[in-house]
Amino acid sequence: MSVIRTSLSLISFGFTIYQVFEKLREAGTIAHAAAPRNFGVALVLLGIAMLVTGIVYHVQFMVGLRQERKVMTEYGLIHGESHFPVSLTLITAIVLLIIGVAAVISMLFQVGPFG
């Protein structure tokens, strides 16, 4: 969950920085400056990288728990078969990942609903 929170902060802050400076440039308040754009894109990419790392870690952890449960069942330490529920954390992370990728595409190519 902390990875999702931090990734969300990085993605939203990076996109906001990009949008603010893009609107200032369009209004003629500032000249075209690549540094704020690059910084915003870098923050969004960092958020996406953290999110991918968190998703991989979460999936590995869940696989490990399932294997441990299987071993415990074989030794008779637990009874009955109950399946792990769908991970809402994983679903949330994947949705945020899709939004982050859409934001980066919008920022880099100035297409889509954010461009």
Phi and psi restraints in degrees (range 20) as a CNS / XPLOR table:
assign (resid 1 and name C) (resid 2 and name N)
       (resid 2 and name CA) (resid 2 and name C) 1.0 -66.2 20.0 2
assign (resid 2 and name N) (resid 2 and name CA)
       (resid 2 and name C) (resid 3 and name N) 1.0 -32.5 20.0 2
assign (resid 2 and name C) (resid 3 and name N)
       (resid 3 and name CA) (resid 3 and name C) 1.0 -65.8 20.0 2
assign (resid 3 and name N) (resid 3 and name CA)
       (resid 3 and name C) (resid 4 and name N) 1.0 -40.3 20.0 2
assign (resid 3 and name C) (resid 4 and name N)
       (resid 4 and name CA) (resid 4 and name C) 1.0 -63.9 20.0 2
assign (resid 4 and name N) (resid 4 and name CA)
       (resid 4 and name C) (resid 5 and name N) 1.0 -44.7 20.0 2
assign (resid 4 and name C) (resid 5 and name N)
       (resid 5 and name CA) (resid 5 and name C) 1.0 -62.1 20.0 2
assign (resid 5 and name N) (resid 5 and name CA)
       (resid 5 and name C) (resid 6 and name N) 1.0 -46.6 20.0 2
assign (resid 5 and name C) (resid 6 and name N)
       (resid 6 and name CA) (resid 6 and name C) 1.0 -67.5 20.0 2
assign (resid 6 and name N) (resid 6 and name CA)
       (resid 6 and name C) (resid 7 and name N) 1.0 -41.2 20.0 2
assign (resid 6 and name C) (resid 7 and name N)
       (resid 7 and name CA) (resid 7 and name C) 1.0 -63.4 20.0 2
assign (resid 7 and name N) (resid 7 and name CA)
       (resid 7 and name C) (resid 8 and name N) 1.0 -42.7 20.0 2
assign (resid 7 and name C) (resid 8 and name N)
       (resid 8 and name CA) (resid 8 and name C) 1.0 -60.2 20.0 2
assign (resid 8 and name N) (resid 8 and name CA)
       (resid 8 and name C) (resid 9 and name N) 1.0 -42.3 20.0 2
assign (resid 8 and name C) (resid 9 and name N)
       (resid 9 and name CA) (resid 9 and name C) 1.0 -62.9 20.0 2
assign (resid 9 and name N) (resid 9 and name CA)
       (resid 9 and name C) (resid 10 and name N) 1.0 -45.8 20.0 2
assign (resid 9 and name C) (resid 10 and name N)
       (resid 10 and name CA) (resid 10 and name C) 1.0 -64.1 20.0 2
assign (resid 10 and name N) (resid 10 and name CA)
       (resid 10 and name C) (resid 11 and name N) 1.0 -45.2 20.0 2
assign (resid 10 and name C) (resid 11 and name N)
       (resid 11 and name CA) (resid 11 and name C) 1.0 -64.7 20.0 2
assign (resid 11 and name N) (resid 11 and name CA)
       (resid 11 and name C) (resid 12 and name N) 1.0 -47.5 20.0 2
assign (resid 11 and name C) (resid 12 and name N)
       (resid 12 and name CA) (resid 12 and name C) 1.0 -69.2 20.0 2
assign (resid 12 and name N) (resid 12 and name CA)
       (resid 12 and name C) (resid 13 and name N) 1.0 -39.4 20.0 2
assign (resid 12 and name C) (resid 13 and name N)
       (resid 13 and name CA) (resid 13 and name C) 1.0 -67.1 20.0 2
assign (resid 13 and name N) (resid 13 and name CA)
       (resid 13 and name C) (resid 14 and name N) 1.0 -42.6 20.0 2
assign (resid 13 and name C) (resid 14 and name N)
       (resid 14 and name CA) (resid 14 and name C) 1.0 -63.2 20.0 2
assign (resid 14 and name N) (resid 14 and name CA)
       (resid 14 and name C) (resid 15 and name N) 1.0 -42.2 20.0 2
assign (resid 14 and name C) (resid 15 and name N)
       (resid 15 and name CA) (resid 15 and name C) 1.0 -67.8 20.0 2
assign (resid 15 and name N) (resid 15 and name CA)
       (resid 15 and name C) (resid 16 and name N) 1.0 -37.5 20.0 2
assign (resid 15 and name C) (resid 16 and name N)
       (resid 16 and name CA) (resid 16 and name C) 1.0 -65.4 20.0 2
assign (resid 16 and name N) (resid 16 and name CA)
       (resid 16 and name C) (resid 17 and name N) 1.0 -44.3 20.0 2
assign (resid 16 and name C) (resid 17 and name N)
       (resid 17 and name CA) (resid 17 and name C) 1.0 -58.0 20.0 2
assign (resid 17 and name N) (resid 17 and name CA)
       (resid 17 and name C) (resid 18 and name N) 1.0 -46.3 20.0 2
assign (resid 17 and name C) (resid 18 and name N)
       (resid 18 and name CA) (resid 18 and name C) 1.0 -59.5 20.0 2
assign (resid 18 and name N) (resid 18 and name CA)
       (resid 18 and name C) (resid 19 and name N) 1.0 -48.2 20.0 2
assign (resid 18 and name C) (resid 19 and name N)
       (resid 19 and name CA) (resid 19 and name C) 1.0 -64.7 20.0 2
assign (resid 19 and name N) (resid 19 and name CA)
       (resid 19 and name C) (resid 20 and name N) 1.0 -41.9 20.0 2
assign (resid 19 and name C) (resid 20 and name N)
       (resid 20 and name CA) (resid 20 and name C) 1.0 -61.3 20.0 2
assign (resid 20 and name N) (resid 20 and name CA)
       (resid 20 and name C) (resid 21 and name N) 1.0 -49.4 20.0 2
assign (resid 20 and name C) (resid 21 and name N)
       (resid 21 and name CA) (resid 21 and name C) 1.0 -70.6 20.0 2
assign (resid 21 and name N) (resid 21 and name CA)
       (resid 21 and name C) (resid 22 and name N) 1.0 -29.4 20.0 2
assign (resid 21 and name C) (resid 22 and name N)
       (resid 22 and name CA) (resid 22 and name C) 1.0 -67.7 20.0 2
assign (resid 22 and name N) (resid 22 and name CA)
       (resid 22 and name C) (resid 23 and name N) 1.0 -42.3 20.0 2
assign (resid 22 and name C) (resid 23 and name N)
       (resid 23 and name CA) (resid 23 and name C) 1.0 -66.7 20.0 2
assign (resid 23 and name N) (resid 23 and name CA)
       (resid 23 and name C) (resid 24 and name N) 1.0 -38.3 20.0 2
assign (resid 23 and name C) (resid 24 and name N)
       (resid 24 and name CA) (resid 24 and name C) 1.0 -64.0 20.0 2
assign (resid 24 and name N) (resid 24 and name CA)
       (resid 24 and name C) (resid 25 and name N) 1.0 -38.7 20.0 2
assign (resid 24 and name C) (resid 25 and name N)
       (resid 25 and name CA) (resid 25 and name C) 1.0 -67.1 20.0 2
assign (resid 25 and name N) (resid 25 and name CA)
       (resid 25 and name C) (resid 26 and name N) 1.0 -42.3 20.0 2
assign (resid 25 and name C) (resid 26 and name N)
       (resid 26 and name CA) (resid 26 and name C) 1.0 -64.5 20.0 2
assign (resid 26 and name N) (resid 26 and name CA)
       (resid 26 and name C) (resid 27 and name N) 1.0 -33.1 20.0 2
assign (resid 26 and name C) (resid 27 and name N)
       (resid 27 and name CA) (resid 27 and name C) 1.0 -78.4 20.0 2
assign (resid 27 and name N) (resid 27 and name CA)
       (resid 27 and name C) (resid 28 and name N) 1.0 -9.2 20.0 2
assign (resid 27 and name C) (resid 28 and name N)
       (resid 28 and name CA) (resid 28 and name C) 1.0 83.2 20.0 2
assign (resid 28 and name N) (resid 28 and name CA)
       (resid 28 and name C) (resid 29 and name N) 1.0 9.4 20.0 2
assign (resid 28 and name C) (resid 29 and name N)
       (resid 29 and name CA) (resid 29 and name C) 1.0 -71.5 20.0 2
assign (resid 29 and name N) (resid 29 and name CA)
       (resid 29 and name C) (resid 30 and name N) 1.0 -37.5 20.0 2
assign (resid 29 and name C) (resid 30 and name N)
       (resid 30 and name CA) (resid 30 and name C) 1.0 -127.8 20.0 2
assign (resid 30 and name N) (resid 30 and name CA)
       (resid 30 and name C) (resid 31 and name N) 1.0 157.4 20.0 2
assign (resid 30 and name C) (resid 31 and name N)
       (resid 31 and name CA) (resid 31 and name C) 1.0 -77.6 20.0 2
assign (resid 31 and name N) (resid 31 and name CA)
       (resid 31 and name C) (resid 32 and name N) 1.0 167.8 20.0 2
assign (resid 31 and name C) (resid 32 and name N)
       (resid 32 and name CA) (resid 32 and name C) 1.0 -64.3 20.0 2
assign (resid 32 and name N) (resid 32 and name CA)
       (resid 32 and name C) (resid 33 and name N) 1.0 114.5 20.0 2
assign (resid 32 and name C) (resid 33 and name N)
       (resid 33 and name CA) (resid 33 and name C) 1.0 -118.5 20.0 2
assign (resid 33 and name N) (resid 33 and name CA)
       (resid 33 and name C) (resid 34 and name N) 1.0 123.3 20.0 2
assign (resid 33 and name C) (resid 34 and name N)
       (resid 34 and name CA) (resid 34 and name C) 1.0 -81.3 20.0 2
assign (resid 34 and name N) (resid 34 and name CA)
       (resid 34 and name C) (resid 35 and name N) 1.0 -22.4 20.0 2
assign (resid 34 and name C) (resid 35 and name N)
       (resid 35 and name CA) (resid 35 and name C) 1.0 -60.9 20.0 2
assign (resid 35 and name N) (resid 35 and name CA)
       (resid 35 and name C) (resid 36 and name N) 1.0 -48.9 20.0 2
assign (resid 35 and name C) (resid 36 and name N)
       (resid 36 and name CA) (resid 36 and name C) 1.0 -62.9 20.0 2
assign (resid 36 and name N) (resid 36 and name CA)
       (resid 36 and name C) (resid 37 and name N) 1.0 -37.9 20.0 2
assign (resid 36 and name C) (resid 37 and name N)
       (resid 37 and name CA) (resid 37 and name C) 1.0 -62.8 20.0 2
assign (resid 37 and name N) (resid 37 and name CA)
       (resid 37 and name C) (resid 38 and name N) 1.0 -47.9 20.0 2
assign (resid 37 and name C) (resid 38 and name N)
       (resid 38 and name CA) (resid 38 and name C) 1.0 -64.3 20.0 2
assign (resid 38 and name N) (resid 38 and name CA)
       (resid 38 and name C) (resid 39 and name N) 1.0 -38.4 20.0 2
assign (resid 38 and name C) (resid 39 and name N)
       (resid 39 and name CA) (resid 39 and name C) 1.0 -65.7 20.0 2
assign (resid 39 and name N) (resid 39 and name CA)
       (resid 39 and name C) (resid 40 and name N) 1.0 -42.8 20.0 2
assign (resid 39 and name C) (resid 40 and name N)
       (resid 40 and name CA) (resid 40 and name C) 1.0 -62.0 20.0 2
assign (resid 40 and name N) (resid 40 and name CA)
       (resid 40 and name C) (resid 41 and name N) 1.0 -45.2 20.0 2
assign (resid 40 and name C) (resid 41 and name N)
       (resid 41 and name CA) (resid 41 and name C) 1.0 -63.2 20.0 2
assign (resid 41 and name N) (resid 41 and name CA)
       (resid 41 and name C) (resid 42 and name N) 1.0 -41.1 20.0 2
assign (resid 41 and name C) (resid 42 and name N)
       (resid 42 and name CA) (resid 42 and name C) 1.0 -62.8 20.0 2
assign (resid 42 and name N) (resid 42 and name CA)
       (resid 42 and name C) (resid 43 and name N) 1.0 -40.4 20.0 2
assign (resid 42 and name C) (resid 43 and name N)
       (resid 43 and name CA) (resid 43 and name C) 1.0 -64.8 20.0 2
assign (resid 43 and name N) (resid 43 and name CA)
       (resid 43 and name C) (resid 44 and name N) 1.0 -41.6 20.0 2
assign (resid 43 and name C) (resid 44 and name N)
       (resid 44 and name CA) (resid 44 and name C) 1.0 -65.4 20.0 2
assign (resid 44 and name N) (resid 44 and name CA)
       (resid 44 and name C) (resid 45 and name N) 1.0 -43.0 20.0 2
assign (resid 44 and name C) (resid 45 and name N)
       (resid 45 and name CA) (resid 45 and name C) 1.0 -63.7 20.0 2
assign (resid 45 and name N) (resid 45 and name CA)
       (resid 45 and name C) (resid 46 and name N) 1.0 -37.8 20.0 2
assign (resid 45 and name C) (resid 46 and name N)
       (resid 46 and name CA) (resid 46 and name C) 1.0 -64.1 20.0 2
assign (resid 46 and name N) (resid 46 and name CA)
       (resid 46 and name C) (resid 47 and name N) 1.0 -41.2 20.0 2
assign (resid 46 and name C) (resid 47 and name N)
       (resid 47 and name CA) (resid 47 and name C) 1.0 -62.2 20.0 2
assign (resid 47 and name N) (resid 47 and name CA)
       (resid 47 and name C) (resid 48 and name N) 1.0 -41.5 20.0 2
assign (resid 47 and name C) (resid 48 and name N)
       (resid 48 and name CA) (resid 48 and name C) 1.0 -65.5 20.0 2
assign (resid 48 and name N) (resid 48 and name CA)
       (resid 48 and name C) (resid 49 and name N) 1.0 -42.7 20.0 2
assign (resid 48 and name C) (resid 49 and name N)
       (resid 49 and name CA) (resid 49 and name C) 1.0 -62.3 20.0 2
assign (resid 49 and name N) (resid 49 and name CA)
       (resid 49 and name C) (resid 50 and name N) 1.0 -42.4 20.0 2
assign (resid 49 and name C) (resid 50 and name N)
       (resid 50 and name CA) (resid 50 and name C) 1.0 -62.4 20.0 2
assign (resid 50 and name N) (resid 50 and name CA)
       (resid 50 and name C) (resid 51 and name N) 1.0 -40.3 20.0 2
assign (resid 50 and name C) (resid 51 and name N)
       (resid 51 and name CA) (resid 51 and name C) 1.0 -65.7 20.0 2
assign (resid 51 and name N) (resid 51 and name CA)
       (resid 51 and name C) (resid 52 and name N) 1.0 -42.8 20.0 2
assign (resid 51 and name C) (resid 52 and name N)
       (resid 52 and name CA) (resid 52 and name C) 1.0 -63.0 20.0 2
assign (resid 52 and name N) (resid 52 and name CA)
       (resid 52 and name C) (resid 53 and name N) 1.0 -43.0 20.0 2
assign (resid 52 and name C) (resid 53 and name N)
       (resid 53 and name CA) (resid 53 and name C) 1.0 -61.7 20.0 2
assign (resid 53 and name N) (resid 53 and name CA)
       (resid 53 and name C) (resid 54 and name N) 1.0 -43.4 20.0 2
assign (resid 53 and name C) (resid 54 and name N)
       (resid 54 and name CA) (resid 54 and name C) 1.0 -64.1 20.0 2
assign (resid 54 and name N) (resid 54 and name CA)
       (resid 54 and name C) (resid 55 and name N) 1.0 -39.0 20.0 2
assign (resid 54 and name C) (resid 55 and name N)
       (resid 55 and name CA) (resid 55 and name C) 1.0 -64.3 20.0 2
assign (resid 55 and name N) (resid 55 and name CA)
       (resid 55 and name C) (resid 56 and name N) 1.0 -44.9 20.0 2
assign (resid 55 and name C) (resid 56 and name N)
       (resid 56 and name CA) (resid 56 and name C) 1.0 -61.5 20.0 2
assign (resid 56 and name N) (resid 56 and name CA)
       (resid 56 and name C) (resid 57 and name N) 1.0 -44.9 20.0 2
assign (resid 56 and name C) (resid 57 and name N)
       (resid 57 and name CA) (resid 57 and name C) 1.0 -62.4 20.0 2
assign (resid 57 and name N) (resid 57 and name CA)
       (resid 57 and name C) (resid 58 and name N) 1.0 -43.2 20.0 2
assign (resid 57 and name C) (resid 58 and name N)
       (resid 58 and name CA) (resid 58 and name C) 1.0 -62.4 20.0 2
assign (resid 58 and name N) (resid 58 and name CA)
       (resid 58 and name C) (resid 59 and name N) 1.0 -44.2 20.0 2
assign (resid 58 and name C) (resid 59 and name N)
       (resid 59 and name CA) (resid 59 and name C) 1.0 -64.2 20.0 2
assign (resid 59 and name N) (resid 59 and name CA)
       (resid 59 and name C) (resid 60 and name N) 1.0 -43.1 20.0 2
assign (resid 59 and name C) (resid 60 and name N)
       (resid 60 and name CA) (resid 60 and name C) 1.0 -61.9 20.0 2
assign (resid 60 and name N) (resid 60 and name CA)
       (resid 60 and name C) (resid 61 and name N) 1.0 -40.4 20.0 2
assign (resid 60 and name C) (resid 61 and name N)
       (resid 61 and name CA) (resid 61 and name C) 1.0 -64.0 20.0 2
assign (resid 61 and name N) (resid 61 and name CA)
       (resid 61 and name C) (resid 62 and name N) 1.0 -44.7 20.0 2
assign (resid 61 and name C) (resid 62 and name N)
       (resid 62 and name CA) (resid 62 and name C) 1.0 -64.9 20.0 2
assign (resid 62 and name N) (resid 62 and name CA)
       (resid 62 and name C) (resid 63 and name N) 1.0 -39.2 20.0 2
assign (resid 62 and name C) (resid 63 and name N)
       (resid 63 and name CA) (resid 63 and name C) 1.0 -63.0 20.0 2
assign (resid 63 and name N) (resid 63 and name CA)
       (resid 63 and name C) (resid 64 and name N) 1.0 -41.9 20.0 2
assign (resid 63 and name C) (resid 64 and name N)
       (resid 64 and name CA) (resid 64 and name C) 1.0 -62.0 20.0 2
assign (resid 64 and name N) (resid 64 and name CA)
       (resid 64 and name C) (resid 65 and name N) 1.0 -41.2 20.0 2
assign (resid 64 and name C) (resid 65 and name N)
       (resid 65 and name CA) (resid 65 and name C) 1.0 -63.5 20.0 2
assign (resid 65 and name N) (resid 65 and name CA)
       (resid 65 and name C) (resid 66 and name N) 1.0 -41.3 20.0 2
assign (resid 65 and name C) (resid 66 and name N)
       (resid 66 and name CA) (resid 66 and name C) 1.0 -64.9 20.0 2
assign (resid 66 and name N) (resid 66 and name CA)
       (resid 66 and name C) (resid 67 and name N) 1.0 -39.6 20.0 2
assign (resid 66 and name C) (resid 67 and name N)
       (resid 67 and name CA) (resid 67 and name C) 1.0 -66.1 20.0 2
assign (resid 67 and name N) (resid 67 and name CA)
       (resid 67 and name C) (resid 68 and name N) 1.0 -40.9 20.0 2
assign (resid 67 and name C) (resid 68 and name N)
       (resid 68 and name CA) (resid 68 and name C) 1.0 -63.6 20.0 2
assign (resid 68 and name N) (resid 68 and name CA)
       (resid 68 and name C) (resid 69 and name N) 1.0 -40.3 20.0 2
assign (resid 68 and name C) (resid 69 and name N)
       (resid 69 and name CA) (resid 69 and name C) 1.0 -64.0 20.0 2
assign (resid 69 and name N) (resid 69 and name CA)
       (resid 69 and name C) (resid 70 and name N) 1.0 -39.1 20.0 2
assign (resid 69 and name C) (resid 70 and name N)
       (resid 70 and name CA) (resid 70 and name C) 1.0 -63.2 20.0 2
assign (resid 70 and name N) (resid 70 and name CA)
       (resid 70 and name C) (resid 71 and name N) 1.0 -43.9 20.0 2
assign (resid 70 and name C) (resid 71 and name N)
       (resid 71 and name CA) (resid 71 and name C) 1.0 -64.1 20.0 2
assign (resid 71 and name N) (resid 71 and name CA)
       (resid 71 and name C) (resid 72 and name N) 1.0 -43.0 20.0 2
assign (resid 71 and name C) (resid 72 and name N)
       (resid 72 and name CA) (resid 72 and name C) 1.0 -63.7 20.0 2
assign (resid 72 and name N) (resid 72 and name CA)
       (resid 72 and name C) (resid 73 and name N) 1.0 -35.2 20.0 2
assign (resid 72 and name C) (resid 73 and name N)
       (resid 73 and name CA) (resid 73 and name C) 1.0 -67.8 20.0 2
assign (resid 73 and name N) (resid 73 and name CA)
       (resid 73 and name C) (resid 74 and name N) 1.0 -40.9 20.0 2
assign (resid 73 and name C) (resid 74 and name N)
       (resid 74 and name CA) (resid 74 and name C) 1.0 -62.6 20.0 2
assign (resid 74 and name N) (resid 74 and name CA)
       (resid 74 and name C) (resid 75 and name N) 1.0 -35.6 20.0 2
assign (resid 74 and name C) (resid 75 and name N)
       (resid 75 and name CA) (resid 75 and name C) 1.0 -83.7 20.0 2
assign (resid 75 and name N) (resid 75 and name CA)
       (resid 75 and name C) (resid 76 and name N) 1.0 -1.4 20.0 2
assign (resid 75 and name C) (resid 76 and name N)
       (resid 76 and name CA) (resid 76 and name C) 1.0 76.8 20.0 2
assign (resid 76 and name N) (resid 76 and name CA)
       (resid 76 and name C) (resid 77 and name N) 1.0 17.6 20.0 2
assign (resid 76 and name C) (resid 77 and name N)
       (resid 77 and name CA) (resid 77 and name C) 1.0 -77.9 20.0 2
assign (resid 77 and name N) (resid 77 and name CA)
       (resid 77 and name C) (resid 78 and name N) 1.0 -26.9 20.0 2
assign (resid 77 and name C) (resid 78 and name N)
       (resid 78 and name CA) (resid 78 and name C) 1.0 -129.6 20.0 2
assign (resid 78 and name N) (resid 78 and name CA)
       (resid 78 and name C) (resid 79 and name N) 1.0 153.4 20.0 2
assign (resid 78 and name C) (resid 79 and name N)
       (resid 79 and name CA) (resid 79 and name C) 1.0 -119.1 20.0 2
assign (resid 79 and name N) (resid 79 and name CA)
       (resid 79 and name C) (resid 80 and name N) 1.0 150.3 20.0 2
assign (resid 79 and name C) (resid 80 and name N)
       (resid 80 and name CA) (resid 80 and name C) 1.0 82.2 20.0 2
assign (resid 80 and name N) (resid 80 and name CA)
       (resid 80 and name C) (resid 81 and name N) 1.0 152.7 20.0 2
assign (resid 80 and name C) (resid 81 and name N)
       (resid 81 and name CA) (resid 81 and name C) 1.0 -105.7 20.0 2
assign (resid 81 and name N) (resid 81 and name CA)
       (resid 81 and name C) (resid 82 and name N) 1.0 112.7 20.0 2
assign (resid 81 and name C) (resid 82 and name N)
       (resid 82 and name CA) (resid 82 and name C) 1.0 -124.9 20.0 2
assign (resid 82 and name N) (resid 82 and name CA)
       (resid 82 and name C) (resid 83 and name N) 1.0 134.8 20.0 2
assign (resid 82 and name C) (resid 83 and name N)
       (resid 83 and name CA) (resid 83 and name C) 1.0 -89.5 20.0 2
assign (resid 83 and name N) (resid 83 and name CA)
       (resid 83 and name C) (resid 84 and name N) 1.0 151.8 20.0 2
assign (resid 83 and name C) (resid 84 and name N)
       (resid 84 and name CA) (resid 84 and name C) 1.0 -68.4 20.0 2
assign (resid 84 and name N) (resid 84 and name CA)
       (resid 84 and name C) (resid 85 and name N) 1.0 142.0 20.0 2
assign (resid 84 and name C) (resid 85 and name N)
       (resid 85 and name CA) (resid 85 and name C) 1.0 -71.7 20.0 2
assign (resid 85 and name N) (resid 85 and name CA)
       (resid 85 and name C) (resid 86 and name N) 1.0 165.0 20.0 2
assign (resid 85 and name C) (resid 86 and name N)
       (resid 86 and name CA) (resid 86 and name C) 1.0 -61.9 20.0 2
assign (resid 86 and name N) (resid 86 and name CA)
       (resid 86 and name C) (resid 87 and name N) 1.0 136.4 20.0 2
assign (resid 86 and name C) (resid 87 and name N)
       (resid 87 and name CA) (resid 87 and name C) 1.0 -81.4 20.0 2
assign (resid 87 and name N) (resid 87 and name CA)
       (resid 87 and name C) (resid 88 and name N) 1.0 107.0 20.0 2
assign (resid 87 and name C) (resid 88 and name N)
       (resid 88 and name CA) (resid 88 and name C) 1.0 -66.3 20.0 2
assign (resid 88 and name N) (resid 88 and name CA)
       (resid 88 and name C) (resid 89 and name N) 1.0 -29.0 20.0 2
assign (resid 88 and name C) (resid 89 and name N)
       (resid 89 and name CA) (resid 89 and name C) 1.0 -62.8 20.0 2
assign (resid 89 and name N) (resid 89 and name CA)
       (resid 89 and name C) (resid 90 and name N) 1.0 -44.0 20.0 2
assign (resid 89 and name C) (resid 90 and name N)
       (resid 90 and name CA) (resid 90 and name C) 1.0 -65.9 20.0 2
assign (resid 90 and name N) (resid 90 and name CA)
       (resid 90 and name C) (resid 91 and name N) 1.0 -41.4 20.0 2
assign (resid 90 and name C) (resid 91 and name N)
       (resid 91 and name CA) (resid 91 and name C) 1.0 -62.7 20.0 2
assign (resid 91 and name N) (resid 91 and name CA)
       (resid 91 and name C) (resid 92 and name N) 1.0 -44.0 20.0 2
assign (resid 91 and name C) (resid 92 and name N)
       (resid 92 and name CA) (resid 92 and name C) 1.0 -62.3 20.0 2
assign (resid 92 and name N) (resid 92 and name CA)
       (resid 92 and name C) (resid 93 and name N) 1.0 -42.4 20.0 2
assign (resid 92 and name C) (resid 93 and name N)
       (resid 93 and name CA) (resid 93 and name C) 1.0 -64.1 20.0 2
assign (resid 93 and name N) (resid 93 and name CA)
       (resid 93 and name C) (resid 94 and name N) 1.0 -39.8 20.0 2
assign (resid 93 and name C) (resid 94 and name N)
       (resid 94 and name CA) (resid 94 and name C) 1.0 -68.0 20.0 2
assign (resid 94 and name N) (resid 94 and name CA)
       (resid 94 and name C) (resid 95 and name N) 1.0 -40.7 20.0 2
assign (resid 94 and name C) (resid 95 and name N)
       (resid 95 and name CA) (resid 95 and name C) 1.0 -63.1 20.0 2
assign (resid 95 and name N) (resid 95 and name CA)
       (resid 95 and name C) (resid 96 and name N) 1.0 -43.5 20.0 2
assign (resid 95 and name C) (resid 96 and name N)
       (resid 96 and name CA) (resid 96 and name C) 1.0 -63.8 20.0 2
assign (resid 96 and name N) (resid 96 and name CA)
       (resid 96 and name C) (resid 97 and name N) 1.0 -36.9 20.0 2
assign (resid 96 and name C) (resid 97 and name N)
       (resid 97 and name CA) (resid 97 and name C) 1.0 -62.2 20.0 2
assign (resid 97 and name N) (resid 97 and name CA)
       (resid 97 and name C) (resid 98 and name N) 1.0 -43.3 20.0 2
assign (resid 97 and name C) (resid 98 and name N)
       (resid 98 and name CA) (resid 98 and name C) 1.0 -63.0 20.0 2
assign (resid 98 and name N) (resid 98 and name CA)
       (resid 98 and name C) (resid 99 and name N) 1.0 -42.8 20.0 2
assign (resid 98 and name C) (resid 99 and name N)
       (resid 99 and name CA) (resid 99 and name C) 1.0 -63.9 20.0 2
assign (resid 99 and name N) (resid 99 and name CA)
       (resid 99 and name C) (resid 100 and name N) 1.0 -41.6 20.0 2
assign (resid 99 and name C) (resid 100 and name N)
       (resid 100 and name CA) (resid 100 and name C) 1.0 -63.2 20.0 2
assign (resid 100 and name N) (resid 100 and name CA)
       (resid 100 and name C) (resid 101 and name N) 1.0 -42.4 20.0 2
assign (resid 100 and name C) (resid 101 and name N)
       (resid 101 and name CA) (resid 101 and name C) 1.0 -65.1 20.0 2
assign (resid 101 and name N) (resid 101 and name CA)
       (resid 101 and name C) (resid 102 and name N) 1.0 -40.4 20.0 2
assign (resid 101 and name C) (resid 102 and name N)
       (resid 102 and name CA) (resid 102 and name C) 1.0 -62.5 20.0 2
assign (resid 102 and name N) (resid 102 and name CA)
       (resid 102 and name C) (resid 103 and name N) 1.0 -38.7 20.0 2
assign (resid 102 and name C) (resid 103 and name N)
       (resid 103 and name CA) (resid 103 and name C) 1.0 -65.4 20.0 2
assign (resid 103 and name N) (resid 103 and name CA)
       (resid 103 and name C) (resid 104 and name N) 1.0 -42.8 20.0 2
assign (resid 103 and name C) (resid 104 and name N)
       (resid 104 and name CA) (resid 104 and name C) 1.0 -65.1 20.0 2
assign (resid 104 and name N) (resid 104 and name CA)
       (resid 104 and name C) (resid 105 and name N) 1.0 -43.0 20.0 2
assign (resid 104 and name C) (resid 105 and name N)
       (resid 105 and name CA) (resid 105 and name C) 1.0 -61.0 20.0 2
assign (resid 105 and name N) (resid 105 and name CA)
       (resid 105 and name C) (resid 106 and name N) 1.0 -42.7 20.0 2
assign (resid 105 and name C) (resid 106 and name N)
       (resid 106 and name CA) (resid 106 and name C) 1.0 -62.7 20.0 2
assign (resid 106 and name N) (resid 106 and name CA)
       (resid 106 and name C) (resid 107 and name N) 1.0 -42.1 20.0 2
assign (resid 106 and name C) (resid 107 and name N)
       (resid 107 and name CA) (resid 107 and name C) 1.0 -69.0 20.0 2
assign (resid 107 and name N) (resid 107 and name CA)
       (resid 107 and name C) (resid 108 and name N) 1.0 -41.6 20.0 2
assign (resid 107 and name C) (resid 108 and name N)
       (resid 108 and name CA) (resid 108 and name C) 1.0 -77.3 20.0 2
assign (resid 108 and name N) (resid 108 and name CA)
       (resid 108 and name C) (resid 109 and name N) 1.0 -38.8 20.0 2
assign (resid 108 and name C) (resid 109 and name N)
       (resid 109 and name CA) (resid 109 and name C) 1.0 -109.9 20.0 2
assign (resid 109 and name N) (resid 109 and name CA)
       (resid 109 and name C) (resid 110 and name N) 1.0 -1.6 20.0 2
assign (resid 109 and name C) (resid 110 and name N)
       (resid 110 and name CA) (resid 110 and name C) 1.0 49.4 20.0 2
assign (resid 110 and name N) (resid 110 and name CA)
       (resid 110 and name C) (resid 111 and name N) 1.0 52.7 20.0 2
assign (resid 110 and name C) (resid 111 and name N)
       (resid 111 and name CA) (resid 111 and name C) 1.0 -128.4 20.0 2
assign (resid 111 and name N) (resid 111 and name CA)
       (resid 111 and name C) (resid 112 and name N) 1.0 165.9 20.0 2
assign (resid 111 and name C) (resid 112 and name N)
       (resid 112 and name CA) (resid 112 and name C) 1.0 85.6 20.0 2
assign (resid 112 and name N) (resid 112 and name CA)
       (resid 112 and name C) (resid 113 and name N) 1.0 -170.4 20.0 2
assign (resid 112 and name C) (resid 113 and name N)
       (resid 113 and name CA) (resid 113 and name C) 1.0 -70.9 20.0 2
assign (resid 113 and name N) (resid 113 and name CA)
       (resid 113 and name C) (resid 114 and name N) 1.0 -21.0 20.0 2
assign (resid 113 and name C) (resid 114 and name N)
       (resid 114 and name CA) (resid 114 and name C) 1.0 -93.9 20.0 2
assign (resid 114 and name N) (resid 114 and name CA)
       (resid 114 and name C) (resid 115 and name N) 1.0 -13.4 20.0 2
